[in-house]
């Protein structure tokens, strides 16, 4: 018997839902209760939140598709303006009607126009007696739109006088959504993170047919023992499981151990998993490249393991920009003259601050203004650098790559401030490619 219950849907359908979405029975049961029967009015708006990879979108989409409920699904990241969002909803709504084979483009500039067009589209016979669900994924993007967009969606059922439920899916809590002027409060549903037991159960379902379920479950147990403390993301763990399983099976394939020889299998994969720890959440290498790297690890000069930006290729001036940013982040501003002005004599730490004992590298990077970054850049580059749009676009690229972080950009009086987020080992590797000895310019290494 299924743990899910609903009088309108057959037992086989509910069992199928449980099998493809394990460990989310409670959330599915709540959603089924909220949905009710097709012709009944559902709650006007539902707010679903939880951390990334907690099954929010997957559970919702699977329920709506499996139960064949009329729905519209829009990823708000794809809609930079409210007009694009409204037009996309109307376009998908047209396709719900069997009479409309090809949805035509409908222009919609305002919410009043949207409500009018929404009423027209939902007058189709196929939609009159059923609840229509509008799912807005990545709903935090709505906060960047006009102030009336979010309140209008929350009470769309009342405005349009139609049987419609708007479902907001996001990773942040409702308190960060609620407008200061007040609005209709949605029904909230929380998706908690998967526990280690849940992850073990879900990942064990992926076992290859050529190996027993117990063998793969033992591998997943080892994998979670290594990665669970640093990664709870189901998608990432599933990727890591597929990526490293061949290494775990190596002794079995070679005939050096059997499937029950857990100690031997762990010994073979231990060092491999330590290297894979450095690839968590990174995608600078494909799975095949990672496997080739491990096969060639015995070659002289081969990089052992990976780090966050080991294989990043940067333009010439971007490398100097990153070096200048690192120096600005870890050097006190009062040292710039002695480091970067010629004929300033040798600098000693005791001349700067006799009481300064803590290393700047232990304290972490400090923010610096744009003009200081450019001043250091001009000093360390051999040729004069003209501050053209090309240089500024390279700074933006470094921010996009998360090598620099923009801080304090909301201050209208001061210019932008940045922090350098790379490690010392990484910046030394970058500096070597342009023959720049960065250690000589770091205050901590005097």
C-alpha positions as CSV (number, residue, x, y, z in Angstrom):
1,X,0.0,0.0,0.0
2,X,1.3,3.5,-0.8
3,X,1.8,6.0,2.0
4,X,0.3,8.7,-0.3
5,X,-3.5,8.8,-0.3
6,X,-5.8,10.6,-2.7
7,X,-9.3,9.4,-3.7
8,X,-9.1,10.8,-7.2
9,X,-5.9,9.0,-8.3
10,X,-5.3,5.2,-8.6
11,X,-3.1,3.3,-6.2
12,X,-0.6,2.4,-9.0
13,X,-0.1,6.1,-9.8
14,X,0.7,7.0,-6.2
15,X,3.1,4.0,-5.9
16,X,4.9,5.2,-9.0
17,X,5.2,8.7,-7.5
18,X,6.7,7.2,-4.3
19,X,9.2,5.1,-6.3
20,X,10.6,8.0,-8.4
21,X,10.6,10.5,-5.6
22,X,11.9,8.7,-2.4
23,X,12.2,10.6,0.9
24,X,9.8,13.3,-0.2
25,X,6.5,11.5,0.8
26,X,5.6,14.1,3.4
27,X,5.9,17.0,1.0
28,X,4.1,15.2,-1.8
29,X,1.3,14.3,0.6
30,X,0.9,18.0,1.7
31,X,0.8,19.1,-2.0
32,X,-1.8,16.5,-2.9
33,X,-3.9,17.7,0.0
34,X,-3.6,21.3,-1.1
35,X,-4.4,20.5,-4.7
36,X,-7.5,18.6,-3.8
37,X,-9.7,17.5,-6.6
38,X,-9.4,19.0,-10.1
39,X,-12.6,21.0,-10.1
40,X,-12.1,22.4,-6.5
41,X,-10.7,25.8,-5.9
42,X,-7.1,25.4,-4.5
43,X,-5.3,27.9,-2.3
44,X,-4.6,31.1,-4.3
45,X,-0.8,31.0,-3.8
46,X,1.8,28.6,-2.4
47,X,5.3,29.5,-1.4
48,X,7.8,26.6,-1.6
49,X,11.3,27.2,-0.2
50,X,14.4,25.2,0.7
51,X,18.1,24.9,-0.1
52,X,19.3,24.1,-3.5
53,X,18.9,20.5,-4.7
54,X,16.3,19.6,-2.1
55,X,13.8,18.4,-4.7
56,X,11.5,21.4,-4.8
57,X,11.2,21.8,-8.6
58,X,11.6,18.1,-9.4
59,X,8.8,17.1,-7.0
60,X,6.4,19.8,-8.2
61,X,7.0,19.2,-11.9
62,X,6.7,15.4,-11.5
63,X,3.4,15.7,-9.6
64,X,1.9,18.1,-12.1
65,X,3.0,16.0,-15.1
66,X,2.1,12.6,-13.7
67,X,-1.3,13.7,-12.5
68,X,-1.8,15.6,-15.8
69,X,-2.8,18.8,-14.1
70,X,-3.0,21.9,-16.4
71,X,0.0,24.0,-15.5
72,X,2.4,26.7,-16.7
73,X,6.1,26.5,-15.7
74,X,8.3,29.5,-16.0
75,X,11.9,30.0,-14.8
76,X,12.1,33.6,-13.7
77,X,15.8,33.7,-14.5
78,X,14.9,33.7,-18.2
79,X,12.7,36.8,-17.7
80,X,14.7,39.9,-17.2
81,X,11.5,42.1,-17.2
82,X,8.0,41.7,-16.0
83,X,6.8,42.0,-19.6
84,X,8.8,38.9,-20.7
85,X,7.4,37.0,-17.7
86,X,3.8,37.9,-18.4
87,X,4.1,37.2,-22.1
88,X,5.7,33.8,-21.4
89,X,2.9,32.8,-19.1
90,X,0.3,33.7,-21.6
91,X,2.2,31.9,-24.4
92,X,2.2,28.6,-22.4
93,X,-1.4,29.1,-21.4
94,X,-2.4,29.2,-25.0
95,X,-0.8,25.8,-25.6
96,X,-2.9,24.2,-22.8
97,X,-6.0,24.5,-25.0
98,X,-6.3,21.7,-27.5
99,X,-7.8,24.1,-30.0
100,X,-4.5,26.1,-30.1
101,X,-1.9,24.0,-31.9
102,X,0.7,26.8,-32.2
103,X,0.8,29.5,-29.6
104,X,0.9,32.9,-31.1
105,X,2.9,35.8,-29.6
106,X,0.8,38.0,-27.3
107,X,2.0,41.4,-26.4
108,X,1.4,42.3,-22.8
109,X,2.8,45.5,-21.2
110,X,0.9,45.9,-17.9
111,X,-0.7,43.7,-15.2
112,X,-4.1,45.0,-16.0
113,X,-3.7,43.8,-19.6
114,X,-2.3,40.5,-18.3
115,X,-5.4,39.9,-16.1
116,X,-7.7,40.7,-19.0
117,X,-5.8,38.3,-21.4
118,X,-5.6,35.7,-18.7
119,X,-9.4,35.7,-18.4
120,X,-9.7,35.3,-22.1
121,X,-7.3,32.4,-22.4
122,X,-8.9,30.5,-19.4
123,X,-12.4,30.6,-21.0
124,X,-11.5,27.5,-23.1
125,X,-13.7,24.6,-22.3
126,X,-10.7,22.4,-21.4
127,X,-9.7,24.8,-18.6
128,X,-13.0,26.0,-17.2
129,X,-13.6,23.1,-14.8
130,X,-10.0,22.6,-13.6
131,X,-7.5,24.4,-11.4
132,X,-4.7,26.0,-13.4
133,X,-1.3,26.0,-11.7
134,X,1.3,28.7,-12.6
135,X,4.7,27.7,-11.3
136,X,7.3,30.5,-11.0
137,X,10.7,28.9,-10.4
138,X,13.6,31.0,-9.1
139,X,10.9,33.3,-7.8
140,X,13.4,35.6,-6.0
141,X,13.8,37.3,-9.3
142,X,10.4,38.8,-8.8
143,X,11.8,41.1,-6.1
144,X,13.8,42.9,-8.8
145,X,10.7,43.7,-10.8
146,X,8.0,46.4,-10.3
147,X,6.6,46.5,-6.8
148,X,3.1,45.5,-7.9
149,X,4.1,42.2,-9.7
150,X,4.5,40.0,-6.6
151,X,1.3,41.1,-4.8
152,X,-0.6,40.7,-8.1
153,X,0.5,37.1,-8.5
154,X,-0.3,36.3,-4.9
155,X,-3.9,37.3,-5.4
156,X,-4.3,36.4,-9.1
157,X,-7.2,34.1,-8.3
158,X,-9.2,37.0,-6.9
159,X,-8.2,39.5,-9.6
160,X,-9.0,37.2,-12.5
161,X,-11.9,35.4,-10.8
162,X,-10.6,32.1,-12.1
163,X,-9.6,28.8,-10.5
164,X,-5.9,29.4,-10.5
165,X,-3.1,28.7,-8.1
166,X,0.3,30.5,-8.3
167,X,3.2,28.5,-6.9
168,X,6.5,30.4,-6.1
169,X,9.6,28.2,-5.8
170,X,12.7,29.7,-4.3
171,X,15.7,29.1,-2.0
172,X,15.0,32.1,0.3
173,X,12.5,32.5,3.1
174,X,9.2,34.4,2.8
175,X,10.3,37.2,5.2
176,X,12.7,38.4,2.5
177,X,9.8,38.5,0.0
178,X,7.1,40.3,2.0
179,X,6.6,43.9,0.7
180,X,6.6,46.6,3.3
181,X,3.2,47.7,2.2
182,X,1.7,44.3,2.9
183,X,0.2,41.7,0.6
184,X,-1.8,38.5,0.5
185,X,0.1,35.8,2.6
186,X,0.7,32.6,0.6
187,X,0.6,29.1,2.1
188,X,4.3,28.2,2.8
189,X,5.8,24.7,2.4
190,X,9.4,24.0,3.4
191,X,11.6,21.3,1.8
192,X,14.3,20.4,4.3
193,X,17.8,19.2,3.2
194,X,18.2,15.5,2.7
195,X,19.7,13.7,5.6
196,X,22.6,11.3,5.1
197,X,20.2,8.4,5.3
198,X,18.0,9.9,2.6
199,X,21.0,10.5,0.4
200,X,22.2,6.9,0.9
201,X,18.8,5.6,-0.1
202,X,18.4,7.9,-3.1
203,X,22.0,7.4,-4.5
204,X,21.8,3.7,-4.0
205,X,19.0,3.5,-6.6
206,X,21.5,4.4,-9.3
207,X,23.5,1.2,-9.0
208,X,24.7,-0.2,-12.4
209,X,23.0,-3.5,-13.4
210,X,26.3,-5.4,-13.7
211,X,27.0,-4.9,-9.9
212,X,24.9,-5.9,-6.9
213,X,22.9,-3.4,-5.0
214,X,24.8,-4.1,-1.8
215,X,28.1,-3.5,-3.5
216,X,27.0,-0.1,-4.8
217,X,25.4,0.8,-1.5
218,X,28.7,0.1,0.2
219,X,30.4,2.4,-2.3
220,X,27.8,5.2,-1.6
221,X,28.4,4.8,2.1
222,X,32.1,5.4,1.6
223,X,31.5,8.3,-0.7
224,X,29.1,10.0,1.7
225,X,31.6,9.4,4.6
226,X,34.1,11.5,2.7
227,X,31.9,14.2,1.0
228,X,28.9,14.7,3.3
229,X,30.6,17.2,5.6
230,X,31.4,19.5,2.7
231,X,28.6,18.8,0.3
232,X,24.9,18.1,0.8
233,X,23.9,18.8,-2.8
234,X,22.2,15.7,-4.3
235,X,23.1,16.6,-7.9
236,X,26.7,17.2,-7.0
237,X,27.0,13.9,-5.0
238,X,25.3,12.0,-7.8
239,X,27.9,13.5,-10.2
240,X,30.8,12.5,-7.9
241,X,29.4,9.0,-7.4
242,X,29.3,8.4,-11.2
243,X,32.7,10.1,-11.6
244,X,34.6,7.9,-9.1
245,X,32.8,4.6,-9.3
246,X,35.2,3.1,-11.9
247,X,38.1,3.7,-9.6
248,X,36.3,1.9,-6.8
249,X,35.6,-1.1,-9.0
250,X,39.2,-1.3,-10.3
251,X,40.4,-4.1,-8.0
252,X,37.3,-6.1,-8.7
253,X,37.7,-5.7,-12.5
254,X,41.4,-6.7,-12.2
255,X,40.6,-9.8,-10.1
256,X,42.6,-8.5,-7.2
257,X,39.6,-8.3,-4.8
258,X,36.0,-9.4,-4.6
259,X,32.9,-7.3,-3.9
260,X,33.0,-8.0,-0.2
261,X,36.6,-7.0,0.3
262,X,35.7,-3.5,1.5
263,X,39.0,-2.8,3.2
264,X,41.0,-3.4,-0.1
265,X,38.5,-1.4,-2.1
266,X,38.7,1.6,0.3
267,X,42.5,1.5,0.3
268,X,42.5,1.7,-3.5
269,X,40.1,4.7,-3.7
270,X,41.2,6.7,-0.6
271,X,43.8,8.9,-2.3
272,X,41.6,9.2,-5.4
273,X,38.7,10.7,-3.3
274,X,41.1,13.1,-1.6
275,X,41.9,14.6,-5.0
276,X,38.3,14.5,-6.0
277,X,37.5,16.6,-2.9
278,X,39.1,19.5,-4.7
279,X,36.7,19.2,-7.6
280,X,33.4,19.7,-5.6
281,X,31.1,22.2,-7.3
282,X,33.7,22.8,-10.0
283,X,33.3,22.2,-13.7
284,X,36.5,23.3,-15.3
285,X,37.2,19.6,-16.2
286,X,34.9,17.2,-17.9
287,X,34.5,13.6,-16.5
288,X,36.7,12.2,-19.2
289,X,39.4,14.8,-18.6
290,X,39.4,14.0,-14.9
291,X,39.8,10.3,-15.7
292,X,42.7,11.0,-18.0
293,X,44.3,13.3,-15.4
294,X,44.2,10.4,-12.9
295,X,45.6,7.9,-15.4
296,X,48.5,10.2,-16.2
297,X,49.3,11.3,-12.7
298,X,52.6,9.4,-12.7
299,X,54.1,11.5,-15.5
300,X,56.8,14.0,-14.5
301,X,55.4,17.5,-14.1
302,X,51.8,16.4,-14.0
303,X,49.6,18.4,-11.7
304,X,48.5,16.3,-8.7
305,X,44.8,16.9,-8.0
306,X,42.9,20.0,-8.8
307,X,42.3,23.4,-7.2
308,X,39.5,25.9,-7.8
309,X,41.0,27.7,-10.8
310,X,44.0,25.6,-11.8
311,X,43.2,25.5,-15.5
312,X,41.8,29.0,-16.0
313,X,43.4,30.8,-18.9
314,X,43.3,34.6,-18.6
315,X,44.3,37.4,-21.0
316,X,47.7,39.1,-20.4
317,X,46.4,42.2,-18.7
318,X,43.8,40.3,-16.8
319,X,46.6,38.4,-15.1
320,X,48.3,41.6,-14.0
321,X,44.9,43.0,-12.9
322,X,44.4,39.9,-10.7
323,X,48.0,40.3,-9.3
324,X,47.3,44.0,-8.6
325,X,44.0,43.0,-6.9
326,X,45.8,40.4,-4.7
327,X,48.4,43.0,-3.7
328,X,45.7,45.5,-2.9
329,X,43.8,43.0,-0.8
330,X,46.7,41.7,1.3
331,X,49.0,44.8,1.6
332,X,48.2,47.7,3.9
333,X,47.5,50.8,1.8
334,X,50.2,52.7,3.6
335,X,52.9,50.4,2.1
336,X,52.0,51.2,-1.5
337,X,54.5,54.1,-1.9
338,X,57.4,52.0,-0.6
339,X,56.5,49.0,-2.8
340,X,55.6,50.7,-6.0
341,X,57.4,54.0,-6.1
342,X,61.0,53.8,-7.5
343,X,64.0,55.1,-5.6
344,X,62.0,55.0,-2.3
345,X,64.7,52.9,-0.6
346,X,64.3,49.6,1.2
347,X,61.3,49.1,3.4
348,X,61.5,47.4,6.8
349,X,58.5,46.1,8.7
350,X,59.6,47.8,11.9
351,X,59.3,51.2,10.2
352,X,55.6,50.5,9.4
353,X,54.1,49.3,12.7
354,X,56.0,47.9,15.5
355,X,52.9,46.4,17.1
356,X,51.6,44.7,14.0
357,X,51.9,40.9,14.6
358,X,49.0,39.3,12.8
359,X,49.5,38.1,9.2
360,X,47.2,39.8,6.7
361,X,46.8,36.4,5.0
362,X,45.3,35.0,8.2
363,X,42.9,38.0,8.5
364,X,41.7,37.5,4.9
365,X,41.4,39.8,1.9
366,X,40.4,43.4,2.6
367,X,38.3,45.6,0.2
368,X,40.1,48.2,-2.0
369,X,38.8,51.0,-4.3
370,X,39.1,50.9,-8.1
371,X,41.6,53.7,-8.2
372,X,44.0,51.9,-6.0
373,X,43.8,48.8,-8.2
374,X,44.6,50.8,-11.3
375,X,47.5,52.6,-9.6
376,X,49.1,49.3,-8.6
377,X,48.4,47.9,-12.1
378,X,50.2,50.8,-13.7
379,X,53.2,50.3,-11.4
380,X,53.7,46.6,-12.0
381,X,53.1,46.5,-15.8
382,X,56.2,47.3,-17.9
383,X,54.3,49.3,-20.5
384,X,51.8,52.1,-19.7
385,X,48.2,50.8,-19.6
386,X,45.6,53.2,-20.8
387,X,42.4,52.9,-18.7
388,X,40.1,52.1,-21.7
389,X,36.9,50.2,-21.7
390,X,38.8,47.0,-22.4
391,X,40.5,47.2,-19.0
392,X,37.3,47.8,-17.2
393,X,35.5,45.0,-19.1
394,X,38.3,42.7,-18.0
395,X,37.7,43.7,-14.4
396,X,34.0,42.8,-14.9
397,X,35.1,39.4,-16.3
398,X,37.2,38.7,-13.3
399,X,34.2,39.4,-11.1
400,X,32.0,37.1,-13.2
401,X,34.6,34.4,-12.9
402,X,34.5,35.0,-9.1
403,X,38.2,35.7,-9.0
404,X,37.2,39.2,-7.7
405,X,34.2,40.0,-5.6
406,X,32.4,43.4,-5.8
407,X,31.6,44.8,-2.4
408,X,30.0,48.1,-1.4
409,X,28.6,48.8,-4.8
410,X,25.3,50.2,-3.4
411,X,27.2,53.3,-2.1
412,X,26.4,56.1,-4.5
413,X,29.1,58.5,-3.1
414,X,32.1,56.2,-3.4
415,X,33.3,54.2,-6.3
416,X,33.2,50.4,-6.5
417,X,35.3,48.4,-4.1
418,X,36.6,44.9,-4.7
419,X,38.2,41.9,-2.9
420,X,40.5,39.3,-4.4
421,X,39.2,35.8,-3.7
422,X,42.0,33.6,-5.0
423,X,44.6,31.7,-2.9
424,X,48.3,32.4,-2.6
425,X,49.2,29.3,-4.5
426,X,46.9,30.3,-7.4
427,X,48.2,33.9,-7.6
428,X,51.8,32.6,-7.5
429,X,51.0,30.3,-10.4
430,X,49.5,33.2,-12.4
431,X,52.4,35.4,-11.6
432,X,54.9,32.8,-12.8
433,X,53.3,32.9,-16.3
434,X,54.1,36.6,-16.6
435,X,57.5,36.4,-14.9
436,X,56.4,38.5,-11.9
437,X,57.8,37.7,-8.5
438,X,54.8,38.5,-6.3
439,X,56.4,37.4,-3.1
440,X,58.7,40.5,-3.2
441,X,55.7,42.7,-3.2
442,X,53.8,41.1,-0.3
443,X,54.1,42.8,3.1
444,X,53.7,39.5,5.0
445,X,56.8,38.1,3.4
446,X,59.2,40.9,4.1
